[in-house]
Amino acid sequence: MPSDVVRVIYRKYDGSAHRDYPARRLAEDDLGVWLGVPVGTKSIYHGRPSVEQIPFVLLVPRQAWWTAMFNPPPRTSEVYCDIASPARWESDDTVHLYDLDLDVVRRRTTGVVELRDEDEFAEHRARFGYPEELVAEAEAAARWLLTALGDGTEPFATAYRKWLSLVL
């Protein structure tokens, strides 16, 4: 039986801390593992203690080069996808990911989908020596997400709403 609480650990490619927080396992389906993060969750963000002020749902897909955060108002991003290494699960209660800098975001009020942090990706690619295969996978994931967040592809259209309602 999988654990009800999952520790989510994102690191940068050089191994430095990026994000670390507990999440509640909501469900597992053909899209991946759905995790809920309620208001008040204590977390680490860029190596510093933080407390989540707005709840969200995280989808950790199987073998994909991204994760997706689904956010309620007042966050201006309805969907925020981190380009990341495929998830590596340590037993059923910890998931490890490497954040690869690029983000694909859908804005709540306009529906505009944008690619962010290309400059950070280029900088870290040079500094950390990203292998070409990793660069190709990250860029392919970003291209796919740029389309999927705008064209009604699930889970980005409506599938996430039932899970988000559980953390509100």
C-alpha positions as CSV (number, residue, x, y, z in Angstrom):
1,M,0.0,0.0,0.0
2,P,1.5,3.4,-1.0
3,S,2.2,6.0,1.7
4,D,-0.4,8.7,2.1
5,V,2.4,11.3,2.4
6,V,5.0,11.7,-0.3
7,R,8.2,13.8,0.1
8,V,8.8,15.8,-3.1
9,I,12.5,16.6,-3.6
10,Y,13.6,18.8,-6.5
11,R,17.3,19.4,-7.0
12,K,19.3,21.3,-9.6
13,Y,21.5,19.3,-11.9
14,D,24.6,20.1,-9.8
15,G,22.8,18.5,-6.8
16,S,22.0,21.7,-5.0
17,A,18.6,22.0,-3.2
18,H,15.7,23.6,-5.1
19,R,12.4,22.5,-3.6
20,D,11.5,20.0,-0.9
21,Y,8.0,19.5,0.6
22,P,5.5,16.9,1.8
23,A,2.4,16.3,-0.2
24,R,-0.7,14.2,0.2
25,R,-1.1,11.4,-2.3
26,L,-4.6,12.0,-3.8
27,A,-4.7,9.4,-6.6
28,E,-2.7,7.4,-9.2
29,D,-4.1,7.0,-12.7
30,D,-2.9,6.6,-16.3
31,L,-1.6,10.3,-16.2
32,G,0.6,9.7,-13.2
33,V,0.6,10.4,-9.4
34,W,-1.6,13.3,-8.2
35,L,-0.3,15.0,-5.0
36,G,-2.0,17.7,-3.0
37,V,-0.2,20.5,-1.1
38,P,-2.6,22.4,1.2
39,V,-2.1,25.9,2.7
40,G,0.3,25.9,5.6
41,T,2.6,23.1,4.2
42,K,6.1,23.7,5.4
43,S,8.6,23.6,2.5
44,I,12.1,24.4,1.4
45,Y,12.3,26.7,-1.6
46,H,15.8,27.6,-3.0
47,G,17.3,26.3,0.2
48,R,15.2,28.5,2.5
49,P,12.3,27.5,4.8
50,S,8.9,28.6,3.4
51,V,5.2,28.0,4.1
52,E,2.8,27.5,1.3
53,Q,0.3,30.3,1.2
54,I,-1.8,29.0,-1.7
55,P,-2.6,25.3,-2.2
56,F,-1.8,23.4,-5.3
57,V,-1.9,20.0,-6.9
58,L,1.2,18.4,-8.4
59,L,1.0,15.8,-11.2
60,V,4.1,13.6,-11.4
61,P,3.8,11.7,-14.7
62,R,5.5,8.4,-15.4
63,Q,8.6,8.7,-17.5
64,A,7.9,12.2,-18.7
65,W,10.4,15.1,-18.6
66,W,8.1,17.5,-16.7
67,T,5.8,17.9,-13.7
68,A,2.7,20.1,-13.6
69,M,1.4,22.3,-10.8
70,F,-2.3,23.2,-11.0
71,N,-3.1,26.4,-9.1
72,P,-6.3,28.1,-7.9
73,P,-6.8,31.9,-7.8
74,P,-5.2,34.2,-6.8
75,R,-2.1,32.7,-8.5
76,T,-1.8,34.2,-11.9
77,S,-0.5,30.9,-13.3
78,E,-3.3,28.3,-13.7
79,V,-0.8,25.7,-14.8
80,Y,2.9,25.8,-14.1
81,C,5.0,23.0,-15.6
82,D,8.6,22.4,-14.6
83,I,10.8,20.7,-17.1
84,A,12.5,18.1,-15.0
85,S,14.1,14.7,-15.2
86,P,11.8,11.7,-15.1
87,A,10.7,11.0,-11.6
88,R,12.8,8.6,-9.5
89,W,10.7,7.0,-6.7
90,E,12.4,5.9,-3.5
91,S,10.0,3.4,-2.2
92,D,6.5,4.9,-2.4
93,D,7.0,7.8,-0.1
94,T,9.7,10.0,-1.8
95,V,10.1,11.2,-5.3
96,H,13.3,12.8,-6.6
97,L,13.5,15.1,-9.6
98,Y,16.1,17.3,-11.2
99,D,14.7,20.7,-12.1
100,L,16.0,21.6,-15.6
101,D,15.2,25.3,-15.4
102,L,12.8,25.6,-18.3
103,D,9.1,26.2,-17.3
104,V,5.9,26.3,-19.4
105,V,3.1,28.3,-17.9
106,R,-0.5,29.0,-18.8
107,R,-1.8,32.3,-17.5
108,R,-5.1,32.3,-15.8
109,T,-6.8,35.4,-17.1
110,T,-5.5,35.4,-20.7
111,G,-4.9,31.7,-21.4
112,V,-1.5,32.7,-22.8
113,V,1.0,29.8,-22.8
114,E,4.7,30.9,-22.4
115,L,8.1,29.4,-22.1
116,R,10.2,30.8,-19.3
117,D,13.8,30.7,-18.1
118,E,15.5,30.0,-21.4
119,D,18.4,32.1,-20.2
120,E,18.8,30.1,-17.0
121,F,18.7,26.9,-19.0
122,A,21.5,28.2,-21.3
123,E,23.5,29.3,-18.3
124,H,23.2,26.0,-16.4
125,R,23.7,24.0,-19.6
126,A,27.2,25.6,-19.9
127,R,28.0,25.7,-16.2
128,F,26.8,22.2,-15.3
129,G,27.6,20.5,-18.6
130,Y,24.2,19.2,-19.5
131,P,24.6,16.2,-21.7
132,E,23.2,16.6,-25.2
133,E,20.6,13.9,-24.6
134,L,19.3,15.8,-21.6
135,V,19.1,19.0,-23.6
136,A,17.2,17.3,-26.4
137,E,14.7,15.7,-23.9
138,A,14.2,19.0,-22.0
139,E,13.6,21.0,-25.2
140,A,11.2,18.4,-26.6
141,A,9.2,18.4,-23.4
142,A,9.0,22.2,-23.5
143,R,7.8,22.1,-27.2
144,W,5.2,19.5,-26.4
145,L,3.9,21.4,-23.3
146,L,3.7,24.7,-25.3
147,T,1.1,23.0,-27.5
148,A,-0.6,20.7,-24.9
149,L,-1.4,23.6,-22.5
150,G,-3.2,25.5,-25.2
151,D,-5.1,22.8,-27.2
152,G,-7.2,21.0,-24.6
153,T,-4.9,18.0,-24.1
154,E,-5.5,16.4,-20.8
155,P,-4.5,16.7,-18.0
156,F,-4.3,20.4,-18.8
157,A,-8.0,21.0,-19.8
158,T,-10.2,19.7,-17.0
159,A,-8.8,16.5,-15.5
160,Y,-6.9,18.3,-12.7
161,R,-10.0,20.2,-11.4
162,K,-11.4,17.3,-9.3
163,W,-8.0,16.9,-7.6
164,L,-7.5,20.7,-7.0
165,S,-10.9,20.8,-5.4
166,L,-9.7,18.4,-2.7
167,V,-7.0,20.8,-1.5
168,L,-9.1,24.0,-1.5
